[in-house]
Amino acid sequence: MTFPNLKNRFILAPMVDVSNLAFRILCRKYGASMAYTEQLSSLAIIRDNPRTLHLAETNEEDKPIGLQLFGRNPEVLVEAANKLKKNFDVIDLNLGCPSKKIVAQGYGAALLQEKEKVKEIVQALVQGVNKPITVKMRSGFKKVEALELVQVIEKAGASALTIHARTREQQYSGKADWNIIKQVKEAVSIPVIGNGDVDSPQKALQLLDETRCDYIMIGRAAQHNPMIFKDILHYEKTGEILEHTPEEKIKLCFEYAELDKEGSFVRLKQICQYFTKGITGGAKLRAQLNAARSKEEIVGILKEYSL
Ligand SMILES: Cc1cc2nc3c(=O)[nH]c(=O)nc-3n(C[C@H](O)[C@H](O)[C@H](O)COP(=O)(O)O)c2cc1C
């Protein structure tokens, strides 16, 4: 099975509490060519956990879309993937989450140290689920382990892999080592999605150029500015850097509110805080947003700011 053909090389990263359906649609509107759900527990899916199933919701606008699963039991992962696969173009296995809770259960980044287990899981998914299987991983647990592991993953039948160029020990600190992405790209022939620290159009093109990776994935920069995809595409075409006005950033908040009608006001508040970071008068605006107690209040505060 092959990885889908994408309209451009810039993909939205899976992010817990950020990349829900509304956020994904917003990023697609500004040019993201693909997106993933946040990591979802394979066990919770097979147990019909309502919150997890809600997080797996998608729609026709949200395409192509990957379902990201975490877990370590091949049978459970296959069952979870099969249960939801009709709505998804790709099934992705999380080998990167650094959180203590996840790692303690042997999930996420913990698996980076278990080549045989990873082989078993990827093979089971490839054989048991009729969809392209991808993996999102870090460069290693304590030290760089990716170079051997990526070959195991490719041999096991994965259709693509994403590499976040940091070890688990680094969490989100330090600088991503893009050289690892280059080495991974040289080590496998499946598509490689490079990830880590892309926060500007220049860096996006630099990562593609320096590593020759096929796609890049953007997380935190999109969390604060979903327009980054448009910025990159514009820069790629014209060499120009787009500047965004406070009005555009407020517009993003309204667009998000419209897309996430069913979502909680706490979430909307959080998203508005991200989008308005750094705008003139932003500190006062964010203090007002912080005190808001309903969606109506949030919308009122944003409207007042725009006057
Ligand atoms: C708030 C947040 C939540 C994240 N959740 C996930 C997740 O569910 N699955 C995953 O594979 N990576 C997750 N990540 C990691 C990102 O997908 C990405 O690999 C990382 O942020 C590095 O890319 P960036 O420098 O573009 O942010 C998360 C990152 C952040 C900041």
The ligand as an ORCA input file, in Angstrom:
! r2SCAN-3c Opt
* xyz 0 1
  C       0.685     20.087     22.489
  C       1.368     18.981     21.722
  C       0.753     17.753     21.596
  C       1.357     16.723     20.880
  N       0.692     15.539     20.707
  C       1.230     14.583     19.876
  C       0.489     13.418     19.539
  O      -0.652     13.216     19.944
  N       1.095     12.506     18.732
  C       2.362     12.694     18.226
  O       2.864     11.845     17.489
  N       3.064     13.795     18.519
  C       2.517     14.748     19.311
  N       3.207     15.909     19.536
  C       4.508     16.120     18.862
  C       4.309     16.848     17.527
  O       3.505     16.096     16.647
  C       5.671     17.152     16.878
  O       6.324     15.934     16.627
  C       6.566     18.010     17.757
  O       5.844     19.090     18.331
  C       7.757     18.573     16.958
  O       7.312     19.344     15.868
  P       7.269     20.967     15.924
  O       8.666     21.442     16.264
  O       6.818     21.379     14.552
  O       6.314     21.341     16.994
  C       2.632     16.931     20.283
  C       3.245     18.167     20.430
  C       2.636     19.202     21.124
  C       3.329     20.540     21.228
*
